[in-house]
Amino acid sequence: MDDFTRKFSLALEKDEEIHQILSTVYKSLEEKGYNPINQIVGYILSEDPTYITNHNNAR
């Protein structure tokens, strides 16, 4: 057995998960005819989930 410390990074996995979520939200907002950038910024600033559509379970 090896007696040394191993370091694992979850950053890459988290980055991929964040990218997938934002891509889904962006695409769903576009499909519903919203301006995705304005809606996402509105959500971030207000924390009001109604800025994100339920379409395709984006919310």
Secondary structure, 3 states (H helix, E strand, C coil): CCCCCCCCCCHHHHHHHHHHHHHHHHHHHHHCCCCHHHHHHHHHHHCCHHHCCCHHHCC
